[in-house]
Amino acid sequence: MTETQNGRVAVYLDFDNIVLSWYDRVHGRNSFARDRQRIADDPTDAEIAGRLQAAVVDVGAIIDYASSFGTLVLTRAYADWSSPINAEYRSQLVARAVDLVQLFPAAAYAKNGADIRLAVDTVEDMFRLDDLTHVVIVAGDSDYVPLAQRCKRLGRYVVGVGVAGSTAKALTAACDEFASYDSLPGVKALPLEQRRVGGTTGGVATAGSEKSDEEVAKTGRGSRRASASRPDRAQRAADQVDAETVEAAEDIEERDTEMTGLLIRALWLTQDKDDEGWLHSSVVKQQMRRMDPSFNEKALGFRSFSAFLKSRSEVAELEESGHERLVRLRDQNA
């Protein structure tokens, strides 16, 4: 990470992207697409209001994280603020001195409206504010990859923030540093079964399932067939929970293996530049972040980088003396 004591930071939020991604993360893949019409029709409906409340984005956590890089020079959020789901955030955003940029959805370009407007404003700000040191992009869309690359070429330190499972790997790689919204301080952790792709299996039934119930009820054997089908649906739902739990555990194990490999590569690369073998743990962590900006030991369940290294004792030796933390690649032939 670059020096943050005198850092000057600009924050750009693709608000629709982060809100919709978090909704899907909490309630399951494509949940917002299924609930979109019901949200538009009546966001105060008890079931819909409950689902929206469960998926509220903590804007303060994002802004506080961005402020850790230095003084916030400007903060902008791009969305259609007339939309009910976004309007709920307006007072919270204004209270944090966020500039709200209105995007109108009627035009054909609406899908990429935020992408284009945000990118244009970011480049303009970098030329207008030559003392800007950090650019924080809150989004997960791969369309922002060229913007991140341009910011780096212009000498800015690029930080990305996105929702796990909804962020393009190319965007993660294009940033100097990337943080998952899920792991930001202050954001409530999701249960294990929701961490893979999100998803509570309860809550609002989809429009499709409601329709099938009505159709069954209209037939001559409606009530009997409907009651007979409920255990089947319950069993399918239970099977889905089991499958997602297993998938979540497999994903965590896969990520764990990836991080071990990342540590080994970082140690190899840094030890090649140091004949003594022992390296400061901060140097190794910095190299790991260069190779994978999304690396964050806290997101993996460790309180510190030293704890992460201790968990990889089969590949890394850690020596703690006073305030120093030294690490080297363990000799596999020993």
Number of C-alpha atoms within 10 A of each C-alpha: 11 11 9 15 10 10 19 19 26 24 23 22 25 22 24 19 22 22 22 19 27 25 25 22 27 22 23 19 18 16 20 20 11 14 16 14 12 16 19 12 10 12 18 14 12 10 14 18 15 14 20 20 11 13 18 15 20 16 18 15 15 22 19 15 18 24 19 13 23 18 18 19 15 15 19 19 22 21 21 21 20 14 13 15 19 14 13 13 16 15 11 14 18 11 9 13 13 19 15 18 17 13 16 14 14 8 9 8 11 14 11 11 18 24 19 16 14 22 19 12 12 23 15 11 14 19 11 10 13 10 13 21 24 27 24 28 26 27 27 26 19 16 16 22 19 14 23 27 17 17 21 17 10 14 12 22 22 23 25 29 27 27 24 21 18 21 20 18 15 15 25 25 19 24 27 22 22 24 23 21 23 19 19 18 13 13 15 10 13 15 13 14 20 20 23 22 18 27 22 18 16 8 11 16 12 11 12 9 11 11 11 12 17 12 11 17 16 11 11 9 10 15 14 11 14 17 13 11 14 12 11 11 12 11 12 12 14 13 12 13 17 13 13 21 18 15 16 19 16 13 14 16 12 11 13 13 12 12 20 18 13 18 23 19 17 21 26 15 13 17 18 10 9 10 9 9 15 18 20 14 20 15 15 24 20 15 19 21 19 17 17 20 21 24 20 22 18 15 16 14 11 14 11 11 17 20 14 19 21 14 13 16 12 13 18 20 16 21 17 10 8 6 6 11 16 19 23 22 21 15 10 8 4 4
